[in-house]
Amino acid sequence: MTFVAHPLDRQRDSLALEPEPLGSGGQGVVTRAIGPGQLVYKEYMSHAGEVDGGALADMVEFGRSLAASDRHALLTHCAWPLARVVSGTTVTGFLMPEVPREFSAVIGKSSKLVELQYLLFKPNWAWRNLYQPGIQERLKIALRATALVEMLHGHGIVLGDISYRNLLWQPAAPYEMFVLDCDGFRRHGREPVLRQAHTPDWDDPYQPSTGPDLDTDRYKLALLIGRVLSQDAQVRPGGSLALLPGLDPHVATLVTEMFALAAGPHGHRPIAREWSQALLGRRWIRVSRKPVRSDTSTGGSAVIHDPRADRTSVPVGQRRSVVDISRPPAPISIPARPDGPVPPGPGSRTPPKPDISVPPRRWLSLPPSSSGPDTISGPVQPTAPPTVVRLGGRVVTSEMFAEQREITPSPIEDDTVAALIDALDARGGRLSVVEVAKVIGEPVERTRLLLSAAKRLLNIDEAVLTLKDGDQTVDLNLRLMKEQFLDEEVGP
């Protein structure tokens, strides 16, 4: 295939790497890069197959194109490709963030990544000292995994291989999740970087001949949730799900029902949002599925690859080379390449040397208790007396809002959401974006990003917060918001 340069490409001989690799897998070798930020370089092995450099560039560009809040969530929870590495006109690998230290623990006699497999089996002598979460902590882990899948599916990303191999969990509160092998993902309707792998015993029996897609991901999400909550590495939808004791009976009933539905034919499995509702104990409503737009400009369907020969499953307790994550996380940046000529490819130009920065990590967590927002200063003043908890404060301290915080990554603070609601309430539910910017004390462009984050928190089953008039006007459906968050029936 024709090589096309990308502005963020790094030449292989310009990288300063540590002398010894951190580890290797079936497709590549991972080595820490020397320099600012905590970056590692994954170099593809020769037997990995042909690398689709265009697909890898597309993954890099996708991360860059996201709104600030979505990019933050992506890079906090995924080992996402940040830049391709090339040798002349050949793609040799890519740079990505190093796995955060929160996802490692001493297992046996060495530090290892805490893979999902340690939740699926009874502890043995090699990892008997690894913290084993109870059923409530397992429920949080299942919610975190569901939120990750929902976020990626919302952007049309097909994970392909969801299994105990490429998901890590944090063995302490807040029990976050981190995804490896993100170069194995693909954009819906496009080709993968390499042949998409799958892990034995995590296959979809109804997978179409065209390979993994969004619905096969949904089947594997059901596998993950059922196996984590039952500590059973073999259970499948359609079989008997023996959940661990201590789960709320209502939640247990909903989870069992959803797990049974996942045994249905391709195209009818519960989506991630429906799983979130069940795990939170809410009676789910079957969501009508809008088709994800496919970009078919790149040609045919994805090909699945069974990696039994080159990606051997690692039994629990068996020694495995892993990434050393003893250093604390820090903001990540890719340094500019040294000046010098870059061998041009056919039709390529010498790319500029932009810089990529990754925001500091901020894990998803339950919101802290709050007595309500401070008084708003600005041209739009709420009319409620200061001694009364206003509408915004009631919404952000409601149980439903706390559930949304639990499952929805968002950079907007509760006080800002409350101030936004109160200002809109004072003006009958409508303000210009410029007025909102003055209320929350942010530049207009950042206000637009925060409004997008607020929409993800407030829009549950229907659109509560919307942008109209060419994204110049903010509209809040006060009646619907009160019904969804406060269970208040309000007349039309």
N, C-alpha and C positions, 0 to 999 in steps of 0.2 A: 504494500500500500504506500501511497505517496506521503512523504514526510512534510508536515506543515508546522512551522515553528510557532511556539506560544510565548507571549511576552514574559512569562515567569519561568521559562525553562532555565535550568542550571546545567552547565557542562560538567560531566563526570569528573574530569581531571581538575576542576576548580574546587571540589569539595575537600574539606579537611575532616578526615574520619579517624576515629579511634582505631588502634591497630587490631584489636580483637572484636569480632562480631558479638552482639548480644544474644543472638539465637538465630534459628533457621526453621523453616517450615517446608511444606511440600512445593511451594512456588518460589520462595525467595529467601535471602539472607538479610537480617536486620542489623545495622551498625549505627552507633551513636555519632552524630555530627558534632564536631568541635566548633564552638562559637556561641554567640548569643542565642538565648532561647533554648528550649529542650526539644530538639528535633532529632529524628532518626531517619536513616535512609534505608529503604527496602530495595534491594537489587534483585531483579528477576533471574532465576536460574535458567540455564539453556533448555532444560527439559520442560519448562513451564508452558511452552508453546508460543505461538506468535502473539505479540503484544499489540493491541489496537491502540496506537498512540493517540489517535483522534478521540477515542472514547475516554482515555485517561485525561486528556486536555479538557474534555467536556466536564468531567468530574471536578477538576480544579476550578473551572470557570463557574460551575454551579455554586460551589461554596462562596466564591467571590460575589456572586450576583444576589445573594440573599439579603433581605433586610437585616439590620443590625441585630435585632432580637433573635431572629431565626438562625443567623450565622453564629451567634453566641451559643445557642442551644446545640447546634450541630457540632461545633468544635469542642464543646465541653464534654460531650458524651460519645464522640466518635473519633477514631483514628483516621481522619479524613485526609485524602491527598491534598497537599498545599501547593506543590510544584512538581512538574516532571523533571527527571534527570536524564540527560541525553549525552551520548558520545557521538559527536558529529551530527549525523542525521538518524541515529538509532536511539530509540527510547530504552534506557537500561533499568529504570525504576522511578521512584518518586520519594519526596520528602513528606513527612507527616509528624504530628506531635508525638512525643514519647508518652507511653502509658502513665497516668498519674500514680503516685505511690500508694494512694488509697486502695488500689486494687491488687496489692500484693500482701503476702503474709508468709511467715516461716512455716513451711510444710515439709515434714521430714527433717532434713538437716540444712535446707537451703531456702532462700526466698523464691517464691513462685507466684505466678499470676493466679488469682482466685477465680477460677473458671466456674461456669454454671454447674459443671459436673459434681462439684462438692456439695450441691444441694440435693442431688438425685439419689445418692447412695448413703447407706449407713456408714458412719466414720470407721476407718480401720486404723491400725497402729501408726501408719505413716502420717495421718492427718487428724489424729484424735484430739490434738490441742487446738485445731482451727475452730473458731467460734461457730456454733451451729444455731442459726436463728430459729425462734419459735414460729408458730403459725401466723401470728400477727405481723412479725417481721417479714415472713415469706410473702404475705399478702402485699406488703409495701413493695417488695422486690418485683412481684408480678405486675403491680401497677406501674412501676418505673419502666419495666420492659415494654408494657403496653403503650405507655406514653411515647417512648422512642419510636416504636413501629408506627404509631399514629402520625407523629411528626414527619417521618420519612415518607410514608404513603401520601401524606398531604401534599408533598412536592413531587409525587410520581416516581419515587425511588423504589425499585424492586430489590429487596435484600438477597433473595435467592437461597442462601444458606443460613438458616436460623437454627442454632444448635448449642449444645454444651461446649462446643469448641471455640466459638468466636464471641461469646458473651461473658463479660466479667461482672462480678458483683462486689460491692463494698461490704466487708464483714464487720460493719459498725454503722450506727445511725449516721446519715439518713438512708443507708442501704441503696446507694446509687448504682447505676448500670453503665457499662462502657462497652462499645462495640469495636471489635477488631476486623481486619480483612475487608475494609470498606472498598478497596479496589475491586472486590468481587461483586459489589452492587452494580446496578445499571439503571439508566433512565428508562422509564416505561416507553416501549416502542423503539428503543435503540439497542445497539450492540454492546456487550460487556467488554471490559478491558482484556480479560482472558476467558476461556471457557468457564462458565459458572459451575462451581463445585457444589456438592452436597455431601452431608455426613450420613453414613449408614445409620439406619434406625430413626432418622429424622426426615424421611422421604414422604411425599404426598402420594397416596395410591392413585389419585385421580389427576395427577399432573399431566397437562396436555403435551403433545409431542413437540410443541414449539419450545418447551422448557419452562423454567420457573417464571411466575408472574405474581401480581398482587394477591391473587386468591390462593396460590400455593403458600405465600407468606402467611396468610390468615390461618391456614391449616397448621402451619408450624408454630404460630403464636399460640394456638390452642394446645399443641403438644407441650410447649414451654410452660404455660400456666398450669395445666393439669399435672405435669410431672413435678413442678416445684411445690405445689400445694399438697401433693400426695407422697412426695419423696419416693417416687416410683419411676425409674428410668425407662420402663417398657410400656406403660399404659398409653393407649391411643383412643381417640374419639370413636365411639361405638362400643368400647369396652367398659367394664365396671370401674368407676372412679372412686377409690377409697381415700377421701380427703383426710388429712391429719386432724386429730381431735382439737377442739378449742375454737374452731371457726364459728362465727355467728350463724345460727341455723338458716336465717334468711339468705345470707350471702352464700352459704353452702348450697342451698337449693338453686339459686340463680346460676352459680358456677357450674353445677352439674347439668342444668338445662342447656347452657351455652356449649358445654363440652360435647353434649350429645348432638347438638345442631351442627357442630364442626365436622361430624361424620358424613354430612350431606354431600351431594355432588358438587363438582367444580362450579364456582359462581354463586354458591348459596351459603358460604361460611360466614359466621359473624365477623364483622369488621372490628377494628381496634377500639373505636369509640363505644361500641356495644359491650365489649369486654370491660372497658373502664366502668361503665354504668353498673354492670353485674358485680364487679369486684368492690364497688363502693356501696353495694346493697340497694341499688336503685332498680326498680322494675324497668327493664330495658324496653325500648320501642324500636322495632325494626326500622333501620334507617334506609331510605331510598338511596340507591347508589348512583351517583353521577359518574358517567364514564370518564376515565382519565384520558386526556388528549394524548394521542400517540404521535411521535415524530417519526415518520417512516422514511425520512429522507436518506437514512443510512442503509436501507436495504432490508435483508431478511430477518428471520426470527432468531432469538438467542439460542445457543446450543448449550445443553447441559453436559457437564463432565463429571463422571463418577471418579472421585480421587482415591479409591481404595488402594491403588498401587503407590501413589506418591504423597498421600496425606493420611498416614496411619493414625487411627484413633489411639489416644494415650490413656491407658487405664488409670484410674485414680490411684495415686500414691507412686506411680512410676516416675522416675526422674526425667525431667525434660528441660531443655535449655529455654530460658525465658528472659524477658527484658528486665534489666536491673532498674528498679524504680525507687532507689533509696533517696534520691534528691527531691526536695519539695517542688510542687508545681510553680510555675512562674509564667508571666506573659511570654508568648512565643513569637519570634520574628525570624524571617528568613533574610540573612544578610545579603546585600548586593554582591554580585559576582565580581571578581577582580577584573579590571579593565583588560582588554585583549581581544583579538579577533575570534569570532565564532565561525567554525566551518559552516558555510551556508548549505541549505538543502535546496532541492529544486523549487524555484519560485519563492524562496524564503528571503526574509530580510533580517538584518541584525536587530534583535529585539531590544527594547529599552530595558532598564534595570529597576523596575518598581519594587517596593517593599511590601511584604504582607505582615500584618500584625494580628494576633489572636487575643481577644480580651481575656482578662484573668478569669479563672474558673469560679463559677458560683452555682453550687449544686441546687437542684430542686429540693425544696423543703416545705413543710407546713408553715403557713404564715404565723408570725408571732401574734399574741393577743394584743388588741389595741382598743383603746377607749374611744376611738374616732379621730378624725383629722383635725388639724389645727384650723383656726379661722383663715379663710382665704383672703388674700389681699389682691386687689386688681380692680379693673373697671366693672366686673360682674360680681356682685355680692349676693351670697345666699341670704334668704330672708328669715330662716329659722333662728330662733333665739339660741345663744351660745350654750345655755344650760341644758338644751335638749339634744340628744343624739340625732343628727340630721340623716336624711335619706342615704347619703353616701356612706356614712359610718355604719348604718344598719346593714347595708348590702355587703360591705367588705368584712363585716364580722359575722355574717350569716353562715350557716352550715354548708349551704350550696356553694357559696363562694370559696370556702375552705376546700371543698372537694375539687373545684376547678383549679385552684392553686396546686393541689396535689398532683393533678394529671397534665397540667398545661404549662410548659416552660414559658416564662414571661419576665422581661426586665423591668416592667412598670411596678412601682411601689404601691402598696395599699392606700397610703395617704393621697397619692396622685390620682388613683382611681376614684377615691371618695370625693376629692376636690372637683374632679371632672363631672361626676354625677350631680353634686350639689349645684355647680354652676349651671348645668343644663336644666336641672329641676327648676332653678330660679327663673329661667327664661323659657319655660314651657317645653323644654326638650330640644331646643335648637340653638346653635351658636355657629359662628364662622370659625374656621380653623385658626385664623389670626387671633380671635378673641380667646379661644381655648389656650393658645400659646401664652397669652398674657396671664391667664388664670393660673396655669401650672408653672409659669416662670421658665419656659424653655424656648429655644429658637423654633421657628415654624417648621423647618425640615425635620428636626428631632421630634417635634410634636406629632408629625405624621407617623413616624415610626412607633411612638408610644400609643397612638390611637389604634394602630394595627394590633399591638399587643393587647390593648384593652378589649378589642373586639373578640379576640380569642378567649378571653376570660368571661365576657358577658354573653356572648352568642352561644347558647347551649343547643336548644332544639330549634329556635327561630332567631331571626336577626333582631337583636335588641339595640345594638349600636351600629350605625351605618354612616358612610360618607356619601354625600350627594352633591349635585351641581358641579360635576367635574372634580370631586374630592375637595371642594372648597367649603362645604357646609357639613357640620356634624349633627346628626339626628339621633335622639335617644327615645325609644319607645318606652315611656315611663310605665304604662299599664302592664306591658308584657314583662318588663324587668321586675316589677313588684310581684307578679304572679310566679315567676320562675325562682326568685331568690327569697322572697318573703312570704310566699303562699297567701298573698292578699288578692282577693277577687275585686277587681276594679271595673267599674262600668265603662263602656266604650266612650 
